[in-house]
Amino acid sequence: MKNLMETANAVAVEEGIDEKYAAVTFSSLASVNFKFLPYSIAEQKFTMIKYPAGSTNTQAGLAEAMNLFLESLQGGRFANDKNVLLITDGQSNVKQRETKPAADRLKALGVQIYVFAVGSYISGIGEMVQVAGSSSSSEPDDFLFRIENYNQMWEFSKLVVKKVASSGKYVSLSPAPSPC
């Protein structure tokens, strides 16, 4: 994620955009690691994130992301696009029926959700297909990336940066790494 943020920031600087980043981690519960911050501060804070062990409560992570976007709207409106990068190794197993509605609420706010599905076999890929996307696109092809392992994330993250290069706000959602 650090490399992804660095690449996205370099593109944003070239385009004269002031990028802001926030991070949410989720496992059994979700927690905000930091709220929207400039790249230089967010990059430092990101390296200090510890991933909690537990279940996969994707809807809680999406709900926390929604709260972050709603908080940033108070007293103004977004100047740039809004994006969530969701990294997961499987489908929700906590309040699973609430995952798609939570994603739909974010999309209704104008948030684009990019999903990195990690693993050669991902149970519940259908859920990730439903989560990925935006309110203006029903096709998840541009928003869902399957990668075999976390080491491949760097190559795929460069593709995401190209897709969201002219965007302004990011939320990174990362579940606890797989214990396998």
C-alpha positions in Angstrom: 0.0 0.0 0.0 2.9 2.3 0.7 4.1 1.9 -2.9 0.6 2.4 -4.2 0.2 5.6 -2.2 3.6 6.9 -3.4 2.7 6.2 -7.0 -0.7 7.8 -6.7 0.8 10.9 -5.0 3.4 11.3 -7.7 0.6 11.3 -10.3 -1.5 13.7 -8.3 1.4 16.2 -7.9 1.9 16.2 -11.7 -1.8 16.9 -12.1 -1.9 19.5 -9.3 -4.3 17.6 -7.1 -4.1 17.6 -3.3 -4.5 13.9 -2.4 -5.9 12.9 0.9 -5.8 9.3 2.4 -7.6 7.5 5.2 -7.2 3.9 6.4 -9.6 1.4 7.9 -8.7 -2.1 8.9 -11.3 -4.8 9.5 -11.5 -8.3 10.8 -14.2 -9.2 13.3 -14.5 -5.5 13.9 -13.5 -2.4 12.0 -11.5 0.5 13.1 -10.3 3.8 11.6 -6.5 3.9 11.6 -6.4 7.5 10.5 -8.8 10.1 8.9 -8.1 11.9 5.6 -4.6 13.2 5.7 -2.1 14.6 3.2 0.2 11.9 1.6 3.3 12.8 3.7 1.5 12.2 7.0 -0.7 9.3 5.8 2.3 7.4 4.4 4.0 7.5 7.8 0.9 6.5 9.7 0.2 3.6 7.2 3.5 1.9 8.1 2.4 1.8 11.7 -0.9 -0.1 11.1 -1.2 -3.4 12.8 -3.6 -5.9 11.4 -5.9 -7.6 13.9 -6.7 -11.3 13.7 -10.3 -12.4 13.4 -13.2 -13.0 11.1 -14.0 -11.1 7.8 -16.5 -8.3 8.6 -16.4 -6.4 5.3 -19.6 -4.6 5.9 -18.1 -3.0 9.1 -15.1 -1.8 7.1 -17.3 -0.3 4.4 -19.5 1.3 7.1 -16.4 3.0 8.7 -15.4 4.2 5.2 -18.9 5.7 4.8 -18.5 7.5 8.1 -15.2 8.9 7.0 -16.6 10.3 3.8 -19.7 11.7 5.5 -17.5 13.4 8.1 -15.4 15.0 5.4 -18.6 16.3 3.7 -19.6 18.3 6.8 -19.3 22.0 6.0 -18.5 21.5 2.4 -18.4 19.1 -0.5 -15.8 16.9 -2.2 -13.6 18.7 -4.6 -12.4 15.5 -6.2 -13.5 11.9 -6.8 -13.7 9.5 -3.9 -12.2 6.0 -4.0 -12.0 3.0 -1.7 -9.4 0.3 -2.2 -10.7 -2.9 -0.5 -8.2 -5.6 0.0 -9.6 -9.0 1.0 -8.8 -12.7 0.9 -12.4 -13.9 1.1 -16.0 -13.2 1.5 -17.6 -11.8 4.6 -18.4 -14.2 7.4 -19.8 -11.6 9.8 -23.2 -10.0 8.8 -22.6 -11.1 5.2 -26.1 -9.9 4.1 -25.1 -6.3 5.0 -22.0 -6.2 2.8 -23.6 -5.4 -0.5 -26.0 -2.8 0.9 -23.0 -1.1 2.7 -21.1 -1.0 -0.7 -24.3 0.3 -2.4 -24.5 3.2 0.1 -20.9 4.2 -0.6 -21.5 4.0 -4.4 -24.7 6.2 -4.0 -22.4 8.8 -2.4 -20.3 8.7 -5.5 -17.5 6.5 -4.2 -15.8 4.1 -6.5 -14.8 0.8 -4.9 -11.8 -1.0 -6.2 -11.4 -4.6 -4.8 -8.2 -6.6 -4.7 -9.2 -10.2 -4.2 -6.1 -12.0 -2.9 -5.6 -15.7 -3.4 -5.7 -18.4 -6.0 -9.0 -19.6 -4.7 -11.3 -17.0 -3.2 -14.5 -18.2 -1.6 -17.3 -15.8 -2.3 -15.9 -14.0 -5.3 -19.5 -13.3 -6.2 -19.7 -11.0 -3.2 -16.6 -9.1 -4.3 -18.1 -8.7 -7.8 -21.1 -7.1 -6.2 -19.0 -4.8 -4.0 -16.7 -3.6 -6.7 -17.8 -0.7 -8.9 -19.4 2.7 -8.9 -22.9 4.2 -9.1 -22.2 5.0 -12.8 -21.0 1.5 -13.8 -22.7 -1.8 -13.3 -19.6 -3.6 -14.8 -17.1 -4.6 -12.1 -14.4 -5.4 -14.7 -12.6 -2.1 -14.1 -12.9 -2.3 -10.4 -12.1 -5.9 -9.4 -8.6 -7.3 -9.5 -7.7 -10.9 -8.7 -4.2 -11.5 -7.5 -2.6 -14.8 -6.4 -0.7 -13.4 -3.5 0.2 -10.1 -1.7 3.5 -10.0 -3.6 1.7 -9.5 -6.9 -0.2 -6.5 -5.5 2.5 -4.1 -6.6 2.0 -4.9 -10.3 -1.8 -4.6 -10.0 -1.6 -1.5 -7.9 0.1 0.3 -10.8 -3.0 -0.5 -12.9 -5.3 1.0 -10.3 -3.2 4.2 -10.1 -3.7 4.6 -13.8 -7.5 4.2 -13.4 -7.8 6.6 -10.5 -5.0 9.0 -11.3 -7.2 12.1 -11.5 -9.1 11.3 -8.3 -8.8 13.1 -5.1 -9.7 11.0 -2.0 -8.8 7.4 -1.1 -9.8 5.1 1.7 -7.8 2.0 2.1 -9.6 -1.0 3.6 -7.4 -3.9 4.6 -8.5 -7.0 6.4 -6.2 -9.0 8.6 -3.8 -11.1 6.5 -4.7 -14.8 6.1 -3.2 -16.9 8.8 -2.3 -19.6 6.1 
